[in-house]
Amino acid sequence: MIKRTSLFLVVWVSIVCCFSERDTELTIEGGIPPKFIMTGSGKLDALRVAGPSRQREGIAEEPYLYWVIQFKEDGSARSVEGLSPIVYGDVPSGYVQIYPRLGQPPPFLIEDELYNLNVVTMNANGARLNFAIHKGKVVIDPVIRDGKPAFPD
């Protein structure tokens, strides 16, 4: 009886550990262009970078989207960990660029402006992160004063 219970516990723990969902976690490295590092068990549906300047007509966040990529077709979505890192402006295989349209490069990221990275995933929770670039380096979740990032220089 004890052996059977022990075997059941080992199998159950193995299943839970191997198949459990892990939320997406983000960090950003580098400067211009930034590298988006993702971990988690989900598959990347879309990656969106929004900024402070209007890029096009639209509603809600759409006018402020600087760069958006999305999986091409059913079955082409890949794990966030397998894609990581994604460099701003470089479209990984299996994905297409939605904004800017017509394959144009995304807008240059300007220092000391606030940007938002939003990773939309399938099979796990996605993640969001605010960032700025200051003196050539990424600053994650900068302090905001009067609607702009503030740096302690």
Backbone as a ProteinNet text record, in pm:
[ID]
protein_1_A
[PRIMARY]
MIKRTSLFLVVWVSIVCCFSERDTELTIEGGIPPKFIMTGSGKLDALRVAGPSRQREGIAEEPYLYWVIQFKEDGSARSVEGLSPIVYGDVPSGYVQIYPRLGQPPPFLIEDELYNLNVVTMNANGARLNFAIHKGKVVIDPVIRDGKPAFPD
[TERTIARY]
82.4	0	87.4	193.2	280.8	352.8	397.2	465.5	372	248.1	151.6	123.6	108.6	85.2	206	325.3	447	458.9	430.9	436.2	334.1	213.6	110.8	157.6	216.5	264.6	375.7	467.6	576.6	519.2	426.8	366	287.4	208.7	128.4	216.3	322.2	413.5	480.6	519.1	582	486.9	362.4	263.5	239.7	220.6	195.2	313.8	434.3	553.6	577.4	554.6	584.3	479	353.9	247.1	181.2	236.7	173.2	203.9	109.7	122.4	213.8	305.1	390.7	363.2	326.4	299.3	421.7	396.8	504.2	569.9	700.2	776.6	865.5	882.1	957.2	1072.7	1175.8	1280.6	1331.8	1406.1	1458.3	1605.3	1685.6	1829.2	1871.6	1993	2051.2	2008.8	2008.2	1973.4	1887.4	1946.1	1874.3	1941.8	1877.2	1742.6	1742.2	1632.7	1623.9	1598.6	1639	1612.8	1510.1	1400.7	1292.7	1314.1	1335.7	1361.1	1232.1	1186.9	1061.6	1083.7	1017.7	1015.3	870.2	841.2	706.6	671.4	553.7	514.4	423.3	385.8	291.8	355.3	268.7	311.1	280.6	371.8	355.8	248.3	142.8	39	81.7	111.5	151.5	244.8	330.7	418.6	392	365.3	328.3	414.5	470.3	543.7	468	426.1	354.7	441.9	420.8	499.3	414	478	404.2	351	403.5	365	265.1	166.9	64.4	129.4	103.4	161.6	61.7	-66.8	-170.6	-304.8	-408.2	-544.6	-593.4	-686.3	-743.2	-801	-840.4	-898.5	-817	-837.2	-770.8	-618.9	-552.5	-405.4	-351.8	-435.3	-389.4	-305.7	-344.2	-263.1	-121.1	-100.6	28.1	115.9	69.8	149.2	263.7	384.7	504.3	540.4	531.8	572.5	485.5	425.9	342.3	378.4	403.9	419.7	316.5	274	174.4	205.8	164.9	192.6	119.7	184.1	133.6	2.9	1.2	-113.4	-122.9	-238.4	-256.4	-141.8	-87.5	22	160.2	168.1	300.8	346.2	256.5	295.3	400.1	501.5	611.4	619.5	684.4	696.2	775.5	736	805.6	952.6	979.9	1119.2	1200	1136.7	1205.7	1234.7	1155	1174.1	1268.7	1280.1	1355.3	1504.8	1573.6	1521.8	1471.6	1377.3	1332.2	1386.7	1454.1	1510.9	1408.2	1387.2	1294.5	1324.6	1224.1	1238.9	1271.7	1316.7	1349.8	1233.1	1171.2	1055	1101.8	1070.4	1111.9	1034.5	1092.8	1024.7	895.5	792.7	661.3	572.3	625.3	551.8	550.9	453.6	444.9	435.3	482.8	474.6	339.6	265.6	135.6	152.9	230.7	265.6	415.1	476.4	420.4	389.9	299.2	256.1	361.2	343.9	426.6	573.6	602.2	739.1	833.7	781	866.7	929.1	1046.8	1105.4	1024.6	1023.4	950.1	1020.2	946.9	1006.9	1125.4	1221.1	1336.6	1289	1338.4	1300.4	1386.8	1320.7	1387.6	1417.2	1534.8	1572.8	1479.4	1460.9	1384.2	1235.4	1184.4	1041.2	991.6	863	805.1	745.8	780.1	729.7	666.5	578.7	513.1	529.8	574.6	585.7	471.5	393	281.7	299.2	313.3	327.8	198	130.4	4.1	36.2	-5.3	29	-94.9	-74.9	-176	-126.7	-216.7	-187.1	-112.8	-105.6	-47.2	-78.1	-67.5	-90.1	23	-11.2	87.4	145.6	215.2	277.1	291.3	306.9	323.4	434.2	505	617.2	639.7	654.9	692.3	844	897	1041.2	1074.5	1195.5	1250.2	1394.7	1452.5	1594.9	1659.3	1758.8	1826.6	1977.2	2044.7	2189.6	2230.1	2150.3	2183	2147.1	2084.5	2050	1902.3	1846.7	1706.2	1688.3	1582.4	1540	1399.1	1382.3	1253	1171.7	1043.7	949.7	1007.4	1042.4	1099	995.9	1045.2	959.4	899.9	770.4	702.9	668.1	709.2	673.9	619.5	501.1	437	424.8	394.2	370.8	495.6	613.8	738.7	830	917.4	1012.7	1106	1137.8	1230.6	1349.4	1466.3	1587.9	1667.5	1728.5	1795.2	1930.5	1980.3	2112	2165.8
-119.2	0	126.3	129.4	245.5	265.2	155.5	165.6	222.5	177.4	225.8	375.2	418.4	559.9	643.5	593.6	665.9	679.3	571.9	574.6	674.3	675.5	769.8	913.7	942.7	1077.8	1119.8	1030.9	1061.9	1092.1	1011.5	1032.5	1163.1	1188.6	1311.2	1435.4	1437.3	1551.9	1572.1	1464.5	1474.6	1537.4	1496.5	1550.8	1698.2	1733.6	1872.9	1961	1915.3	1995.1	2009.6	1903.9	1906.1	1979.4	1976.6	2030.4	2154.6	2210.5	2326.3	2452.3	2540.8	2667.9	2761.5	2827	2928.3	3062	3161.2	3293.7	3348.5	3434.2	3498.8	3604.3	3605.8	3709	3777.7	3908.5	3989	4061.5	4080.8	4174.9	4228.8	4335.8	4397.7	4425.7	4395.3	4419.4	4511	4563.9	4644.3	4788.7	4851.8	4992.1	5010.9	5071.6	5091.5	5004.9	4902.7	4857.2	4766.1	4766.9	4678.7	4533.6	4443.2	4300	4260.2	4199.4	4157.7	4011.3	3987.3	3853.2	3803.5	3684.5	3629.2	3488.7	3459.5	3323.5	3288.6	3160.3	3113	2996.8	2940.4	2821.1	2851.2	2976.8	3011.1	3020.6	3031.2	3053.6	3198.3	3261.1	3401.5	3420.2	3491.5	3530.8	3661.6	3764.2	3894.3	3964.6	4047.3	4133.5	4275.5	4366.9	4504.3	4602	4698.5	4807.3	4936	5005.2	5132	5244.4	5363.2	5478.4	5602.3	5715.5	5837.8	5914.2	5889.5	5967.5	5892.2	5962.9	5905.5	5864.4	5741.3	5687.2	5680.5	5677.9	5660.3	5697.4	5702	5722.6	5591.9	5602.4	5483.3	5515.6	5410.4	5428.2	5349.9	5386.8	5323.1	5326.7	5212	5210.5	5204.5	5169.5	5148.7	5263.9	5390.6	5498.6	5506.7	5452.2	5465.1	5340.2	5242.7	5121.3	5149.5	5130.3	5153.3	5029.7	4913.7	4788.7	4676.6	4599.9	4485.4	4369.6	4255.1	4131	4031.5	3941.4	3841.3	3714.1	3598.1	3473.4	3472.3	3408.6	3410.9	3335.6	3212.6	3125.5	3024.8	2958.6	2857.1	2757.7	2730.1	2634.4	2697.1	2826.7	2888.4	2958.2	2970.1	3032.6	2946	3011.6	2939.6	2978.9	2895.8	2923.6	3052	3127.1	3252.5	3227.4	3118.2	3088	3050.4	2982.7	2945.3	3064.5	3170.3	3290.4	3390.5	3384.2	3484.1	3476.1	3588.8	3725.6	3768.2	3861.8	3926.4	4068.4	4107	4240.7	4331	4449	4547.8	4568.3	4541.2	4558.9	4433	4326.1	4200.1	4102.5	4065	3977.1	3832	3753.1	3612.2	3530.8	3419.2	3333.3	3280.3	3267.9	3223.9	3340.4	3462.4	3582.4	3685.1	3774.8	3884.4	4015.9	4120.1	4253.7	4314.5	4359.9	4423	4574.8	4631.7	4774.6	4788.2	4881.3	4958.1	4866.9	4911.5	4832.2	4835.4	4746.9	4740.2	4712.7	4645.7	4606.4	4719.8	4838.3	4950.1	4923.4	4980	4961.8	5038	4989.2	5060.8	5192.8	5285.1	5413.3	5394.5	5481.1	5483.2	5517	5447.8	5476.3	5590.9	5692.7	5814.2	5804.4	5846	5842.6	5927.8	5882.5	5951.9	5965.1	5877.8	5868.4	5736.8	5731.2	5611.8	5521.7	5393.1	5292.8	5179.3	5103.4	4990.5	4867.2	4758.6	4628.8	4542.3	4486.1	4399.1	4268.9	4159.2	4027.1	3950.2	3917.5	3843.7	3698.6	3609.3	3467.9	3379.2	3256.9	3151.9	3046.6	2984.8	2876.1	2921.1	3050.2	3105.2	3254.4	3315	3459.1	3534	3640.7	3726.8	3822.4	3926	4020.6	4156.1	4259.1	4397.4	4460.6	4554	4617.9	4756.5	4856.3	4990.1	5001.1	5077	5096.8	5229.1	5271.5	5390.6	5358.2	5440.7	5428.9	5558.4	5544	5660.5	5638.6	5732.2	5723.8	5592.1	5550.1	5432.5	5298.7	5299.7	5174.4	5171.6	5051.8	5034.1	5052.1	5124	5138.4	5080.5	4976.1	4908.6	4976.6	4997.8	5063	5189.8	5287.9	5411.5	5489.4	5572.9	5662.9	5762.9	5791.2	5883.5	6011	6125	6255.5	6341.5	6397.9	6480.6	6408	6278.4	6199.5	6154.5	6182.3	6143.9	6071.5	5984.5	5918	6020.2	5997.1	6084.1	5999.6	6051.2	5976.3	6052.5	5982.2	6047.4	6112.8	6101.5	6154.2	6238.1
0	0	0	81.8	89.7	-43.9	-106.4	-235.5	-342.1	-340.8	-439	-417.8	-295.1	-262.9	-302.5	-273.4	-310.7	-461.4	-533.5	-679	-733.8	-678.8	-721.4	-700.3	-584.6	-555.8	-652.1	-682.4	-775.5	-914.6	-961.6	-1092.8	-1093.5	-989.7	-982.3	-981.8	-901.6	-896	-1031.6	-1097.5	-1229.6	-1331	-1329.3	-1423.1	-1394.5	-1269	-1232.6	-1270.1	-1243.2	-1272.9	-1423	-1496.9	-1640.4	-1722	-1677.9	-1760.1	-1701.1	-1596.3	-1536.6	-1615.9	-1615.8	-1686	-1606.8	-1677.7	-1615.8	-1683.6	-1604.5	-1658.9	-1731.6	-1828.5	-1902.1	-1813.4	-1813.3	-1743.3	-1844.9	-1826.8	-1922.9	-1857.3	-1935.2	-1902.3	-2035.6	-2028.3	-2150.1	-2127.9	-2229.7	-2222.3	-2335.8	-2321.8	-2428.4	-2420.4	-2536.6	-2547.3	-2670.1	-2773	-2898.5	-3004.7	-3056.6	-3025.1	-2902	-2826.1	-2708.8	-2748.9	-2658.6	-2674.9	-2570.4	-2614.5	-2526.1	-2487.9	-2358.5	-2306.1	-2240.7	-2283.2	-2233.1	-2178.7	-2067.7	-2015.1	-1984.2	-1977.1	-1947.2	-2037.6	-2015.5	-2090	-2208.4	-2227.7	-2334.1	-2471.9	-2570.7	-2709.3	-2744.2	-2816.8	-2850	-2956.3	-2920.9	-3015.3	-3081.3	-2999.7	-3053.6	-2956	-3011.6	-2933.1	-2981.5	-2885.4	-2919.2	-2841.9	-2913.1	-2849.3	-2879.9	-2774	-2788.6	-2735.4	-2788.6	-2746.6	-2730.9	-2704.1	-2672.6	-2793.6	-2911.2	-3029.2	-3115.7	-3162.8	-3251.3	-3383.6	-3426.6	-3549.8	-3664.6	-3632	-3733.5	-3671.3	-3754.2	-3705.6	-3643.9	-3551.8	-3490.8	-3355.2	-3283.9	-3150.8	-3048.3	-2922.2	-2808	-2824.7	-2811.4	-2817.8	-2961.2	-3057.2	-3195.2	-3252.7	-3235.8	-3295.2	-3238.6	-3118.5	-3049.8	-3060.9	-3139.1	-3157.8	-3254.6	-3206.7	-3288	-3368.7	-3302.8	-3367.9	-3315.2	-3406.5	-3369.5	-3460	-3397.6	-3474	-3423.2	-3511.7	-3475.9	-3552.9	-3496.3	-3566.8	-3701	-3802.1	-3940.4	-3957.7	-3912.7	-3937.8	-3825.4	-3816.6	-3712.6	-3716.7	-3601.4	-3592.1	-3601	-3634.4	-3646.5	-3518.6	-3419.3	-3292.8	-3224	-3168.7	-3103.5	-2956.8	-2877.7	-2734.6	-2712.2	-2609.6	-2581.1	-2549.5	-2480.6	-2446.3	-2570	-2666.5	-2789.3	-2879.4	-2868.7	-2950.3	-2885.4	-2756.3	-2680.9	-2709.6	-2725.8	-2723.8	-2861.3	-2859.7	-2983	-2980.1	-3086.3	-3097.1	-3165.4	-3108.1	-3165.6	-3313.7	-3397.3	-3541.5	-3619	-3551	-3618.6	-3603.8	-3713.9	-3711	-3715.2	-3610.2	-3610.9	-3714	-3757.6	-3854.8	-3793.6	-3877.6	-3832.6	-3791.4	-3797.5	-3755.8	-3868.1	-3863.8	-3960.1	-3883.8	-3947.8	-3889.6	-3928.3	-3827.9	-3849.8	-3861.3	-3769.4	-3771.8	-3756.6	-3823.3	-3933.7	-4052.2	-4132.4	-4249	-4359.5	-4455.1	-4576.4	-4548.5	-4438.2	-4408.4	-4375	-4346.9	-4309.5	-4173.6	-4146.7	-4013.8	-3909.2	-3786	-3681.6	-3648.2	-3588.1	-3551	-3456.5	-3469.6	-3381.3	-3240.4	-3141	-3002.7	-2950.3	-2900.9	-2855.4	-2706.5	-2668.2	-2526.7	-2441.6	-2318.3	-2214.8	-2247	-2332.6	-2358.5	-2299	-2264	-2204.5	-2312.6	-2306.6	-2400	-2320.4	-2387.6	-2323.7	-2411.5	-2350.9	-2416.8	-2366.7	-2459.5	-2424.9	-2501.2	-2427.8	-2487.5	-2464.6	-2574.1	-2570.4	-2601.6	-2511.9	-2528.8	-2529	-2575.7	-2570.1	-2470.8	-2399.7	-2306	-2180.8	-2155.9	-2032.4	-2030.6	-1914.2	-1904.5	-1972.9	-2044.2	-2106.9	-2003.8	-2052.3	-1959.8	-2027.3	-1943.9	-1987	-1905.4	-1968.3	-1899.5	-1958.6	-1873	-1919.4	-1918.4	-2015.2	-2019.7	-2086.2	-2065	-2130.7	-2164	-2247.4	-2277	-2230.6	-2144.4	-2087	-2097	-2159.4	-2179	-2244.1	-2343.3	-2422.2	-2359.2	-2239.8	-2172.4	-2136.8	-2136.9	-2100.9	-1950.6	-1914.8	-1775.3	-1767.8	-1687	-1673.4	-1564.3	-1593.2	-1500.8	-1439	-1523.2	-1469.4	-1387.3	-1296.7	-1220.5	-1319.3	-1305.7	-1396.9	-1320.5	-1378	-1322.9	-1436.6	-1417.3	-1519	-1652.3	-1645.5	-1765.4	-1841.4	-1788.2	-1856.4	-1757.3	-1808.8	-1719.4	-1654.6	-1528.8	-1455.4	-1410.2	-1425.7	-1393.1	-1287.6	-1192.6	-1079.7	-1110.6	-1232.1	-1268.1	-1158.2
[MASK]
+++++++++++++++++++++++++++++++++++++++++++++++++++++++++++++++++++++++++++++++++++++++++++++++++++++++++++++++++++++++++++++++++++++++++++++++++++++++++

